[in-house]
């Protein structure tokens, strides 16, 4: 009786599932108001500067501060879940 050839071992690796991802917590309810508040304060500073309502007259410091508040609002918005 002829001898059968031995089977070659498979080079495929067995399937290993990816570890489960951690569920991210959602943002608190007040966070949306915080983001909107930062942006509104920034716009109010810029508009107040142009209307010459702020102390010291129209100054670049108020413009940069307003833009900083708006940028902070956008940065906070990117972390909202």
Secondary structure, 3 states (H helix, E strand, C coil): CCCCCCCCCCCCCCCCCCCCCCCCCCCCCCHHHHHHHHHHHHHHHHHHHHCCCCCCCCCHHHHHHHHHHHHHHHHHHCCCC
